[in-house]
Amino acid sequence: MNTPAFTAIDHVHMAHALRLAERGTFTSRPNPMVGCVIARGEQVLGEGWHQRAGGPHAEVFALRAAAESASGATAYVTLEPCAHHGRTPPCADALVAAGITRVVAATLDPFAHVAGRGFSTLSASGITVEVGLLEAAARTLNRGFFSRIERSRPWLRVKLAMSIDGRTALASGESKWITSAASRADVQQWRARSGAILTGSGTVRADDPLLTVRIDDVAFERPLRVVLDSGGRLPAEARILRTDDAPTVLVYADDIVPDYADSVQGFAVRRVPGGLDLAAVLAQLAARGVNEVQVEAGPRLCGALLREGLVDELLLYIAPVILGDQGQPLLAGINPATMAERLNLSLLDSRQIGPDLRLLLAPTTERAA
């Protein structure tokens, strides 16, 4: 591989490839989102993105569009081209066969069957390979895929909604609706990009949610619904058990046999003080190909995930309403003894959704000054 010396034109084409890759947000999983641009100088000869798992990869669509003009051109791809026979032939071989003379990639693919082999195939065929252009953006786009492959657990996002005074429900438990219709519609977009939506049995008993994606204007793969039910006591009348709107998995402790064990898909994990082994739950979901998990649960489960260092993002909607000091808290079990022990968050994004404020936050290891 050559030492990269990327030009302004290289940046333009890779930025375009990243925008193309993003089109697969709702449909490519469990595969990563990938975009490809075939170009000669400033001229774009072909482009494509990975649309659906099992279908052609981004490079194949771009090469089809470029046809014979791909010979002698540069391919800009947001992830290392695959070099193995999966459900589709190797993209590295296709680039070689098309006569591509230079490949610019944003980042290496950590998947064991690729992981440098794609680049080796290209280099062995005399193709110039340059890696690292807009790498941070490419990894952020596919943070769930990289998390599943490199950490053996999905990227975990906790969705929360609260009043301006930090309450998630009235003292009675009533919580519909704190936020606006605009915010609830926005949540559907985040659900649609998730491989699984996770909640606890307490939330199911209290709210009887469906945990499905309700959008009509885009195609999407239905996320898995995951319910943590340590005691195996989920009521049979729960809507999540009575509808087939999405695949559902129940998780229970390994020292019990729930009544629904033979009729509902599920798996058991080790019981620990306070509930289930949450890290083991995430490992099981990663093994099932889940890249991103969106948690929509009560303060106890959300607090436990945060306390155990399993939360990667907090998606927080703040409504301009006041529920009072008797309302239920945002998180349970987060009780720093001193200001130096408080949990710090970094702000990744902030925007107004209808009358509400939406914050995207990430836990940070920085300590208070």
BAGU-505472 format. One record per residue (C-alpha): residue in one letter; z, y, x. Coordinates in nm, 2 decimals. Layout:
<pts>
  residu      c3      c2      c1
       A       Z       Y       X
...
</pts>
This chain:
<pts>
  residu      c3      c2      c1
       M    0.00    0.00    0.00
       N   -0.08    0.35    0.12
       T    0.17    0.63    0.15
       P    0.11    0.83   -0.17
       A   -0.05    1.17   -0.14
       F   -0.10    1.26   -0.50
       T   -0.32    1.54   -0.61
       A   -0.30    1.77   -0.91
       I   -0.58    1.57   -1.07
       D   -0.37    1.25   -1.02
       H   -0.08    1.42   -1.20
       V   -0.30    1.52   -1.49
       H   -0.44    1.16   -1.54
       M   -0.10    0.99   -1.51
       A    0.06    1.23   -1.75
       H   -0.22    1.14   -2.00
       A   -0.16    0.77   -1.93
       L    0.21    0.82   -2.02
       R    0.12    0.99   -2.34
       L   -0.11    0.70   -2.43
       A    0.17    0.45   -2.35
       E    0.40    0.63   -2.59
       R    0.17    0.53   -2.87
       G    0.30    0.18   -2.85
       T    0.66    0.29   -2.91
       F    0.69    0.11   -3.24
       T    0.46   -0.19   -3.19
       S    0.46   -0.31   -2.82
       R    0.80   -0.48   -2.80
       P    0.93   -0.69   -2.64
       N    0.66   -0.59   -2.40
       P    0.68   -0.25   -2.22
       M    0.48    0.05   -2.34
       V    0.18    0.09   -2.10
       G   -0.10    0.34   -2.08
       C   -0.41    0.34   -1.86
       V   -0.68    0.59   -1.77
       I   -0.99    0.51   -1.57
       A   -1.13    0.83   -1.41
       R   -1.36    0.95   -1.14
       G   -1.23    1.29   -1.02
       E   -1.16    1.50   -1.33
       Q   -1.38    1.29   -1.56
       V   -1.21    1.04   -1.78
       L   -1.43    0.73   -1.81
       G   -1.20    0.51   -2.03
       E   -0.85    0.50   -2.16
       G   -0.62    0.26   -2.35
       W   -0.26    0.16   -2.43
       H   -0.08   -0.17   -2.50
       Q   -0.08   -0.18   -2.88
       R    0.10   -0.51   -2.96
       A    0.26   -0.80   -2.78
       G    0.01   -1.08   -2.75
       G   -0.29   -0.84   -2.77
       P   -0.49   -0.69   -2.49
       H   -0.31   -0.48   -2.23
       A   -0.37   -0.11   -2.16
       E   -0.60   -0.18   -1.86
       V   -0.83   -0.41   -2.07
       F   -0.88   -0.14   -2.34
       A   -0.95    0.13   -2.07
       L   -1.20   -0.10   -1.88
       R   -1.38   -0.18   -2.20
       A   -1.42    0.19   -2.27
       A   -1.54    0.27   -1.92
       A   -1.78   -0.03   -1.90
       E   -2.00   -0.03   -1.59
       S   -1.89    0.32   -1.49
       A   -1.55    0.17   -1.39
       S   -1.71    0.05   -1.06
       G   -1.59    0.28   -0.78
       A   -1.34    0.46   -1.01
       T   -0.96    0.51   -1.00
       A   -0.73    0.34   -1.25
       Y   -0.41    0.53   -1.34
       V   -0.16    0.29   -1.50
       T    0.20    0.36   -1.60
       L    0.33    0.01   -1.49
       E    0.22   -0.24   -1.23
       P   -0.08   -0.45   -1.36
       C    0.02   -0.80   -1.44
       A   -0.09   -1.08   -1.22
       H    0.00   -1.39   -1.42
       H   -0.15   -1.58   -1.72
       G    0.07   -1.51   -2.02
       R   -0.07   -1.47   -2.36
       T   -0.35   -1.27   -2.19
       P   -0.53   -1.30   -1.86
       P   -0.41   -1.10   -1.55
       C   -0.49   -0.73   -1.56
       A   -0.50   -0.72   -1.18
       D   -0.79   -0.96   -1.18
       A   -0.97   -0.76   -1.45
       L   -0.94   -0.44   -1.23
       V   -1.08   -0.63   -0.93
       A   -1.37   -0.77   -1.13
       A   -1.46   -0.43   -1.27
       G   -1.50   -0.28   -0.92
       I   -1.20   -0.04   -0.94
       T   -1.15    0.09   -0.58
       R   -0.81    0.27   -0.63
       V   -0.51    0.21   -0.85
       V   -0.24    0.47   -0.90
       A    0.07    0.32   -1.06
       A    0.38    0.50   -1.18
       T    0.62    0.21   -1.10
       L    0.66   -0.15   -1.01
       D    0.71   -0.41   -1.29
       P    1.04   -0.58   -1.24
       F    0.95   -0.88   -1.45
       A    0.97   -1.19   -1.23
       H    0.62   -1.31   -1.29
       V    0.48   -0.97   -1.18
       A    0.72   -0.78   -0.94
       G    0.48   -0.69   -0.67
       R    0.23   -0.97   -0.72
       G    0.00   -0.74   -0.92
       F   -0.01   -0.49   -0.63
       S   -0.06   -0.77   -0.38
       T   -0.36   -0.90   -0.57
       L   -0.52   -0.56   -0.58
       S   -0.45   -0.49   -0.21
       A   -0.58   -0.83   -0.10
       S   -0.91   -0.74   -0.27
       G   -0.94   -0.42   -0.08
       I   -0.83   -0.18   -0.36
       T   -0.62    0.12   -0.25
       V   -0.28    0.10   -0.42
       E   -0.05    0.40   -0.46
       V    0.28    0.38   -0.64
       G    0.54    0.63   -0.76
       L    0.36    0.90   -0.94
       L    0.58    1.02   -1.23
       E    0.80    0.72   -1.18
       A    1.11    0.87   -1.34
       A    0.91    0.95   -1.66
       A    0.77    0.60   -1.67
       R    1.11    0.44   -1.64
       T    1.26    0.67   -1.90
       L    0.98    0.58   -2.14
       N    1.05    0.21   -2.10
       R    1.43    0.23   -2.04
       G    1.49   -0.06   -2.27
       F    1.25   -0.29   -2.10
       F    1.39   -0.20   -1.75
       S    1.74   -0.25   -1.88
       R    1.67   -0.59   -2.02
       I    1.49   -0.71   -1.70
       E    1.71   -0.55   -1.44
       R    2.06   -0.56   -1.61
       S    2.01   -0.86   -1.84
       R    2.12   -0.65   -2.14
       P    1.94   -0.41   -2.38
       W    1.96   -0.04   -2.36
       L    2.23    0.05   -2.61
       R    2.22    0.36   -2.83
       V    2.50    0.45   -3.06
       K    2.40    0.65   -3.37
       L    2.68    0.87   -3.51
       A    2.70    1.14   -3.78
       M    2.99    1.38   -3.82
       S    3.10    1.70   -3.98
       I    3.15    2.01   -3.77
       D    3.52    1.93   -3.74
       G    3.44    1.58   -3.60
       R    3.50    1.36   -3.91
       T    3.28    1.08   -4.02
       A    3.42    1.02   -4.37
       L    3.68    1.15   -4.60
       A    4.02    0.99   -4.59
       S    3.91    0.77   -4.88
       G    3.62    0.63   -4.67
       E    3.35    0.81   -4.87
       S    3.08    0.92   -4.63
       K    2.75    0.95   -4.83
       W    2.61    1.18   -4.73
       I    2.74    1.39   -4.44
       T    2.40    1.48   -4.30
       S    2.09    1.60   -4.46
       A    1.79    1.40   -4.59
       A    1.59    1.54   -4.29
       S    1.84    1.38   -4.05
       R    1.84    1.05   -4.24
       A    1.46    1.04   -4.21
       D    1.48    1.11   -3.84
       V    1.72    0.81   -3.79
       Q    1.44    0.59   -3.93
       Q    1.22    0.68   -3.64
       W    1.49    0.58   -3.40
       R    1.54    0.26   -3.59
       A    1.17    0.18   -3.57
       R    1.17    0.20   -3.19
       S    1.47   -0.04   -3.17
       G    1.45   -0.41   -3.11
       A    1.78   -0.46   -3.30
       I    2.01   -0.26   -3.52
       L    2.37   -0.37   -3.47
       T    2.67   -0.32   -3.70
       G    3.01   -0.47   -3.77
       S    3.12   -0.68   -4.07
       G    3.36   -0.40   -4.17
       T    3.07   -0.16   -4.22
       V    2.88   -0.42   -4.42
       R    3.18   -0.47   -4.65
       A    3.24   -0.10   -4.69
       D    2.89    0.03   -4.72
       D    2.67   -0.28   -4.79
       P    2.38   -0.13   -4.59
       L    2.03   -0.29   -4.56
       L    1.98   -0.17   -4.20
       T    1.60   -0.16   -4.25
       V    1.33    0.08   -4.14
       R    1.21    0.30   -4.42
       I    0.90    0.49   -4.30
       D    0.55    0.46   -4.45
       D    0.33    0.66   -4.21
       V    0.33    0.44   -3.90
       A    0.31    0.07   -3.82
       F    0.62   -0.09   -3.66
       E    0.77   -0.42   -3.58
       R    1.08   -0.49   -3.79
       P    1.40   -0.47   -3.59
       L    1.64   -0.75   -3.59
       R    1.96   -0.69   -3.79
       V    2.27   -0.80   -3.61
       V    2.61   -0.82   -3.77
       L    2.93   -0.88   -3.56
       D    3.15   -1.10   -3.79
       S    3.41   -1.24   -3.56
       G    3.60   -1.42   -3.83
       G    3.29   -1.55   -4.01
       R    3.40   -1.39   -4.34
       L    3.10   -1.18   -4.43
       P    3.07   -1.18   -4.81
       A    2.78   -1.39   -4.95
       E    2.69   -1.11   -5.19
       A    2.62   -0.86   -4.90
       R    2.26   -0.73   -4.93
       I    2.19   -0.80   -4.57
       L    2.23   -1.17   -4.65
       R    2.04   -1.16   -4.98
       T    1.72   -0.98   -4.86
       D    1.44   -1.09   -4.62
       D    1.34   -0.73   -4.54
       A    1.41   -0.80   -4.18
       P    1.52   -1.09   -3.96
       T    1.90   -1.11   -3.95
       V    2.14   -1.27   -3.70
       L    2.52   -1.30   -3.75
       V    2.75   -1.32   -3.45
       Y    3.09   -1.49   -3.48
       A    3.37   -1.62   -3.25
       D    3.32   -1.96   -3.08
       D    3.65   -2.10   -3.21
       I    3.54   -2.10   -3.58
       V    3.27   -2.25   -3.80
       P    3.17   -1.99   -4.06
       D    3.07   -2.09   -4.41
       Y    2.72   -1.96   -4.35
       A    2.66   -2.14   -4.02
       D    2.40   -2.38   -4.17
       S    2.22   -2.12   -4.38
       V    2.19   -1.80   -4.17
       Q    2.06   -1.76   -3.82
       G    2.35   -1.68   -3.58
       F    2.52   -1.75   -3.26
       A    2.88   -1.77   -3.13
       V    3.04   -1.58   -2.84
       R    3.38   -1.58   -2.68
       R    3.66   -1.42   -2.87
       V    3.86   -1.16   -2.67
       P    4.15   -0.94   -2.76
       G    4.03   -0.70   -3.03
       G    3.72   -0.89   -3.13
       L    3.41   -1.05   -2.97
       D    3.29   -1.04   -2.61
       L    3.06   -0.75   -2.65
       A    2.89   -0.79   -2.32
       A    2.81   -1.15   -2.41
       V    2.66   -1.03   -2.74
       L    2.42   -0.80   -2.55
       A    2.33   -1.07   -2.30
       Q    2.23   -1.30   -2.59
       L    2.02   -1.02   -2.74
       A    1.84   -0.96   -2.41
       A    1.77   -1.33   -2.39
       R    1.60   -1.30   -2.73
       G    1.37   -1.02   -2.59
       V    1.55   -0.72   -2.74
       N    1.49   -0.41   -2.53
       E    1.68   -0.15   -2.72
       V    1.98   -0.18   -2.96
       Q    2.07    0.09   -3.20
       V    2.44    0.07   -3.31
       E    2.52    0.20   -3.66
       A    2.88    0.10   -3.71
       G    3.23    0.23   -3.77
       P    3.46    0.41   -3.52
       R    3.63    0.10   -3.40
       L    3.32   -0.09   -3.29
       C    3.15    0.23   -3.15
       G    3.47    0.31   -2.96
       A    3.50   -0.04   -2.82
       L    3.14   -0.03   -2.69
       L    3.20    0.31   -2.53
       R    3.53    0.20   -2.38
       E    3.37   -0.10   -2.22
       G    3.10    0.10   -2.06
       L    2.82   -0.06   -2.26
       V    2.68    0.26   -2.42
       D    2.38    0.42   -2.26
       E    2.31    0.69   -2.52
       L    2.49    0.86   -2.80
       L    2.26    0.99   -3.08
       L    2.49    1.24   -3.26
       Y    2.40    1.43   -3.58
       I    2.63    1.72   -3.66
       A    2.63    1.85   -4.01
       P    2.75    2.21   -4.10
       V    3.03    2.08   -4.33
       I    3.40    2.05   -4.30
       L    3.58    1.73   -4.41
       G    3.94    1.83   -4.31
       D    4.21    1.69   -4.09
       Q    4.26    1.38   -4.31
       G    3.90    1.26   -4.25
       Q    3.82    0.96   -4.04
       P    3.75    1.01   -3.67
       L    3.43    0.98   -3.49
       L    3.56    0.71   -3.25
       A    3.86    0.49   -3.23
       G    4.05    0.37   -2.93
       I    3.94    0.65   -2.70
       N    4.28    0.80   -2.60
       P    4.28    0.97   -2.26
       A    4.63    1.05   -2.14
       T    4.53    1.36   -1.94
       M    4.23    1.59   -1.93
       A    4.13    1.44   -1.61
       E    4.08    1.11   -1.79
       R    3.87    1.24   -2.07
       L    3.52    1.09   -2.12
       N    3.25    1.32   -2.00
       L    2.90    1.33   -2.15
       S    2.57    1.48   -2.03
       L    2.34    1.65   -2.27
       L    1.99    1.50   -2.26
       D    1.84    1.67   -2.56
       S    1.94    1.91   -2.84
       R    1.74    2.01   -3.15
       Q    1.78    2.11   -3.51
       I    1.69    1.86   -3.77
       G    1.69    2.04   -4.11
       P    2.03    2.21   -4.14
       D    2.19    1.96   -3.89
       L    2.21    1.96   -3.51
       R    2.10    1.65   -3.32
       L    2.23    1.58   -2.98
       L    2.12    1.30   -2.74
       L    2.41    1.24   -2.49
       A    2.48    1.00   -2.21
       P    2.82    0.90   -2.08
       T    2.87    1.01   -1.72
       T    3.11    0.89   -1.45
       E    3.19    1.24   -1.34
       R    3.55    1.33   -1.37
       A    3.69    1.65   -1.50
       A    3.75    1.92   -1.24
</pts>
